[in-house]
Amino acid sequence: MFTDILKKELKVNFYKDINCNAFEIPNFLSAEQYKALLENLPSINKKQASELNPAFSDKASQHQLKAYISVLQEEAYNKHMLKNSILNEFINTLKSPELNNFLLKKLYFKILKSRIFDTKNFIKFLFRKNNFVEKKNEQFFHKLFFNDIITTVEFSVLFNGAEAFPHTDGLKKILSLMIYFPDDALSNKEIDSLGTTFYNSNEFNLNGCGKNTIQTHEESRSFKNRNIKKTTFPFKKFSLYGFIKSHKSWHSVEPINVSEDFLRKSFNINILLV
Protein backbone atom coordinates (compact mmCIF):
# COMPACT_ATOMS: atom_id res chain seq x y z
CA MET A 1 0.00 0.00 0.00
CA PHE A 2 2.87 2.42 0.72
CA THR A 3 5.43 1.40 -1.90
CA ASP A 4 4.57 4.33 -4.17
CA ILE A 5 6.00 6.70 -1.54
CA LEU A 6 9.43 5.36 -2.51
CA LYS A 7 8.77 5.87 -6.22
CA LYS A 8 7.11 9.27 -6.50
CA GLU A 9 8.94 12.57 -6.70
CA LEU A 10 8.92 14.21 -3.29
CA LYS A 11 9.11 17.99 -3.18
CA VAL A 12 10.71 19.59 -0.12
CA ASN A 13 9.36 23.07 0.68
CA PHE A 14 11.44 24.97 3.23
CA TYR A 15 10.11 27.54 5.68
CA LYS A 16 12.37 30.50 4.99
CA ASP A 17 11.51 32.49 8.12
CA ILE A 18 12.48 29.82 10.70
CA ASN A 19 15.80 29.93 12.54
CA CYS A 20 16.50 26.28 11.71
CA ASN A 21 15.90 24.27 8.54
CA ALA A 22 12.23 23.29 8.76
CA PHE A 23 10.25 21.96 5.83
CA GLU A 24 7.08 20.35 4.50
CA ILE A 25 6.77 17.54 1.97
CA PRO A 26 3.19 18.06 0.77
CA ASN A 27 0.98 15.12 -0.22
CA PHE A 28 3.43 12.64 1.23
CA LEU A 29 0.42 10.37 1.80
CA SER A 30 -2.43 9.77 -0.59
CA ALA A 31 -6.00 10.01 0.67
CA GLU A 32 -6.24 6.21 0.59
CA GLN A 33 -3.02 5.76 2.58
CA TYR A 34 -4.01 8.38 5.14
CA LYS A 35 -7.43 6.77 5.62
CA ALA A 36 -5.86 3.32 6.11
CA LEU A 37 -3.47 4.67 8.75
CA LEU A 38 -6.20 6.64 10.51
CA GLU A 39 -8.38 3.55 10.78
CA ASN A 40 -5.51 1.54 12.26
CA LEU A 41 -4.04 4.02 14.74
CA PRO A 42 -3.64 2.62 18.26
CA SER A 43 -6.50 3.51 20.58
CA ILE A 44 -5.20 4.85 23.91
CA ASN A 45 -7.28 6.09 26.83
CA LYS A 46 -5.98 7.91 29.91
CA LYS A 47 -5.64 4.73 31.95
CA GLN A 48 -3.53 3.08 29.27
CA ALA A 49 -1.53 6.27 28.83
CA SER A 50 -0.72 6.40 32.56
CA GLU A 51 0.58 2.83 32.34
CA LEU A 52 2.87 3.79 29.46
CA ASN A 53 3.99 7.05 31.07
CA PRO A 54 4.69 7.16 34.85
CA ALA A 55 4.70 11.00 34.72
CA PHE A 56 1.25 11.17 33.09
CA SER A 57 -0.41 12.74 36.17
CA ASP A 58 2.61 14.74 37.35
CA LYS A 59 1.57 18.38 37.00
CA ALA A 60 5.16 19.56 37.49
CA SER A 61 6.43 17.48 34.58
CA GLN A 62 6.42 18.42 30.91
CA HIS A 63 5.50 14.78 30.27
CA GLN A 64 2.12 15.19 31.94
CA LEU A 65 -0.86 14.06 29.81
CA LYS A 66 1.31 12.37 27.18
CA ALA A 67 1.72 8.85 25.88
CA TYR A 68 4.20 7.50 23.36
CA ILE A 69 4.26 4.03 21.85
CA SER A 70 7.90 3.62 20.90
CA VAL A 71 10.48 0.88 20.58
CA LEU A 72 11.39 1.58 24.21
CA GLN A 73 8.03 0.08 25.24
CA GLU A 74 8.73 -3.21 23.47
CA GLU A 75 5.58 -5.06 24.51
CA ALA A 76 3.21 -2.19 23.67
CA TYR A 77 5.08 -1.46 20.42
CA ASN A 78 4.76 -5.04 19.24
CA LYS A 79 1.10 -5.20 20.25
CA HIS A 80 -0.10 -1.88 18.85
CA MET A 81 2.30 -1.23 15.98
CA LEU A 82 4.18 -4.23 14.61
CA LYS A 83 1.35 -6.76 14.83
CA ASN A 84 -0.89 -4.44 12.82
CA SER A 85 -0.14 -5.22 9.16
CA ILE A 86 -0.92 -1.69 7.91
CA LEU A 87 1.20 0.05 10.54
CA ASN A 88 4.00 -2.50 10.19
CA GLU A 89 4.20 -1.93 6.44
CA PHE A 90 4.17 1.84 6.95
CA ILE A 91 6.92 1.68 9.58
CA ASN A 92 9.08 -0.40 7.25
CA THR A 93 8.51 2.15 4.48
CA LEU A 94 9.56 5.03 6.74
CA LYS A 95 12.68 3.09 7.77
CA SER A 96 13.61 2.10 4.22
CA PRO A 97 17.13 3.03 3.02
CA GLU A 98 15.58 4.50 -0.16
CA LEU A 99 13.55 7.12 1.71
CA ASN A 100 16.22 7.88 4.30
CA ASN A 101 18.93 8.17 1.67
CA PHE A 102 16.76 10.55 -0.36
CA LEU A 103 16.23 12.80 2.65
CA LEU A 104 19.86 12.84 3.78
CA LYS A 105 21.13 13.52 0.25
CA LYS A 106 18.54 16.22 -0.36
CA LEU A 107 19.40 17.93 2.93
CA TYR A 108 23.12 17.12 3.00
CA PHE A 109 24.62 20.61 2.92
CA LYS A 110 22.03 21.96 5.36
CA ILE A 111 22.82 19.08 7.75
CA LEU A 112 26.53 19.87 7.48
CA LYS A 113 25.88 23.53 8.22
CA SER A 114 23.73 22.62 11.21
CA ARG A 115 26.72 20.80 12.80
CA ILE A 116 29.31 23.52 12.29
CA PHE A 117 29.80 23.72 16.09
CA ASP A 118 29.70 19.93 16.49
CA THR A 119 33.16 19.01 15.18
CA LYS A 120 32.94 15.27 15.77
CA ASN A 121 29.68 14.75 13.92
CA PHE A 122 30.54 17.35 11.27
CA ILE A 123 33.57 15.23 10.32
CA LYS A 124 31.45 12.07 10.33
CA PHE A 125 28.93 13.59 7.92
CA LEU A 126 31.71 15.00 5.75
CA PHE A 127 33.85 11.90 5.28
CA ARG A 128 31.85 8.76 6.06
CA LYS A 129 29.28 6.89 4.02
CA ASN A 130 25.83 6.51 5.55
CA ASN A 131 24.76 2.97 6.42
CA PHE A 132 21.09 2.42 7.31
CA VAL A 133 20.80 -0.22 10.02
CA GLU A 134 18.58 -1.63 12.74
CA LYS A 135 21.44 -1.86 15.23
CA LYS A 136 24.80 -0.12 15.55
CA ASN A 137 27.81 -2.02 14.23
CA GLU A 138 30.61 -1.87 16.80
CA GLN A 139 33.37 -3.27 14.58
CA PHE A 140 36.38 -0.94 14.50
CA PHE A 141 36.93 -0.82 10.73
CA HIS A 142 33.23 -0.38 10.07
CA LYS A 143 33.16 2.69 12.30
CA LEU A 144 36.09 4.19 10.39
CA PHE A 145 34.17 4.35 7.13
CA PHE A 146 30.45 4.30 7.89
CA ASN A 147 27.85 6.32 9.77
CA ASP A 148 25.27 3.98 11.24
CA ILE A 149 21.85 5.59 10.76
CA ILE A 150 18.87 4.27 12.69
CA THR A 151 15.30 5.40 12.06
CA THR A 152 12.69 5.06 14.79
CA VAL A 153 8.95 5.51 14.40
CA GLU A 154 6.70 6.23 17.38
CA PHE A 155 3.03 7.00 17.82
CA SER A 156 2.37 10.06 19.96
CA VAL A 157 -0.80 10.96 21.83
CA LEU A 158 -1.06 14.27 23.69
CA PHE A 159 -4.23 14.77 25.73
CA ASN A 160 -5.94 18.11 26.21
CA GLY A 161 -3.79 20.29 28.49
CA ALA A 162 -0.47 18.73 27.43
CA GLU A 163 2.47 20.70 26.09
CA ALA A 164 6.13 20.20 25.18
CA PHE A 165 8.61 22.73 26.56
CA PRO A 166 11.00 24.42 24.09
CA HIS A 167 14.03 22.23 23.35
CA THR A 168 16.57 21.54 20.58
CA ASP A 169 16.85 17.68 20.70
CA GLY A 170 19.87 15.52 21.48
CA LEU A 171 23.11 15.21 19.52
CA LYS A 172 22.21 11.86 17.94
CA LYS A 173 19.19 13.39 16.19
CA ILE A 174 19.70 14.32 12.53
CA LEU A 175 16.12 14.83 11.43
CA SER A 176 12.75 14.96 13.16
CA LEU A 177 9.74 14.16 10.99
CA MET A 178 6.05 14.36 11.86
CA ILE A 179 2.79 13.16 10.30
CA TYR A 180 -0.31 14.62 11.91
CA PHE A 181 -3.83 13.19 12.28
CA PRO A 182 -6.22 16.10 12.90
CA ASP A 183 -9.86 15.71 13.84
CA ASP A 184 -12.21 16.87 11.10
CA ALA A 185 -14.04 19.09 13.61
CA LEU A 186 -10.98 21.28 14.32
CA SER A 187 -11.30 24.96 13.47
CA ASN A 188 -8.76 26.70 11.24
CA LYS A 189 -7.39 28.48 14.31
CA GLU A 190 -6.86 25.15 16.10
CA ILE A 191 -5.22 23.60 13.02
CA ASP A 192 -2.83 26.57 12.88
CA SER A 193 -1.85 26.19 16.55
CA LEU A 194 -1.48 22.43 17.12
CA GLY A 195 1.58 21.60 15.04
CA THR A 196 5.22 22.01 16.10
CA THR A 197 6.13 25.58 17.04
CA PHE A 198 9.55 27.09 16.31
CA TYR A 199 11.34 29.99 18.01
CA ASN A 200 13.84 32.33 16.41
CA SER A 201 16.22 32.12 19.34
CA ASN A 202 19.98 32.61 19.37
CA GLU A 203 20.31 30.79 22.69
CA PHE A 204 22.91 28.06 22.12
CA ASN A 205 21.99 24.49 23.00
CA LEU A 206 23.86 21.92 20.95
CA ASN A 207 23.50 18.89 23.21
CA GLY A 208 19.81 19.20 23.89
CA CYS A 209 20.70 19.07 27.58
CA GLY A 210 22.85 20.95 30.08
CA LYS A 211 22.41 24.42 31.49
CA ASN A 212 19.98 25.61 28.79
CA THR A 213 17.64 22.65 29.17
CA ILE A 214 14.11 23.75 30.04
CA GLN A 215 12.65 21.49 32.71
CA THR A 216 9.91 23.46 34.44
CA HIS A 217 6.83 25.46 33.50
CA GLU A 218 8.49 28.58 34.89
CA GLU A 219 11.59 28.08 32.73
CA SER A 220 9.38 27.48 29.70
CA ARG A 221 7.46 30.71 30.29
CA SER A 222 10.72 32.61 30.77
CA PHE A 223 12.13 31.30 27.48
CA LYS A 224 8.97 32.26 25.59
CA ASN A 225 8.97 35.75 27.12
CA ARG A 226 12.50 36.46 25.89
CA ASN A 227 12.29 34.79 22.46
CA ILE A 228 10.11 35.26 19.41
CA LYS A 229 7.66 32.54 18.45
CA LYS A 230 8.03 32.53 14.70
CA THR A 231 6.15 29.72 13.00
CA THR A 232 3.90 26.78 13.85
CA PHE A 233 3.44 23.89 11.45
CA PRO A 234 -0.25 23.55 10.53
CA PHE A 235 -1.76 20.39 11.98
CA LYS A 236 -2.76 19.11 8.54
CA LYS A 237 -3.42 15.79 6.84
CA PHE A 238 -1.25 14.12 4.19
CA SER A 239 1.97 16.16 4.59
CA LEU A 240 5.28 15.08 6.10
CA TYR A 241 6.75 17.88 8.23
CA GLY A 242 10.32 17.97 9.47
CA PHE A 243 13.35 19.91 10.61
CA ILE A 244 17.10 19.48 10.95
CA LYS A 245 18.52 19.35 14.47
CA SER A 246 20.99 22.13 15.24
CA HIS A 247 22.23 24.24 18.16
CA LYS A 248 19.28 26.60 17.58
CA SER A 249 16.47 24.25 16.53
CA TRP A 250 14.27 25.43 19.40
CA HIS A 251 10.77 23.98 19.10
CA SER A 252 7.81 23.08 21.27
CA VAL A 253 4.19 22.03 21.32
CA GLU A 254 2.17 24.86 22.78
CA PRO A 255 -0.35 24.08 25.58
CA ILE A 256 -3.31 22.25 24.05
CA ASN A 257 -6.72 23.73 24.78
CA VAL A 258 -9.34 22.18 22.50
CA SER A 259 -11.82 20.03 24.43
CA GLU A 260 -11.66 17.58 27.32
CA ASP A 261 -11.74 14.52 25.07
CA PHE A 262 -9.31 15.85 22.44
CA LEU A 263 -6.28 13.75 21.42
CA ARG A 264 -3.37 15.20 19.45
CA LYS A 265 -2.25 12.21 17.37
CA SER A 266 0.90 11.98 15.29
CA PHE A 267 3.65 9.73 14.04
CA ASN A 268 7.07 11.00 15.10
CA ILE A 269 9.96 9.73 12.96
CA ASN A 270 13.49 10.20 14.26
CA ILE A 271 16.56 9.76 12.04
CA LEU A 272 19.56 9.22 14.31
CA LEU A 273 23.32 9.03 13.89
CA VAL A 274 24.32 6.38 16.40
Secondary structure, DSSP 8 states (H G I E B T S, - for coil): --GGGGTS----EE-TTSSS-EEEETT-S-HHHHHHHHHHS----HHHHHHH-TTTT-TTSTTTTEEEE-TTSHHHHIIIIITSHHHHHHHHHHT-HHHHHHHHHHTHHHHHHHTTT-HHHHHHHHHSEEEE-SS----HHHHHHEEEEEEEEEEEEEETT--EEEE---TTEEEEEEEEE--TT--HHHHHHSS-EEEE-----SSS-STT---SHHHHHHHHHHSEEEEE----SS-EEEEE--TT--EEE----S-TT-EEEEEEEEEEE-
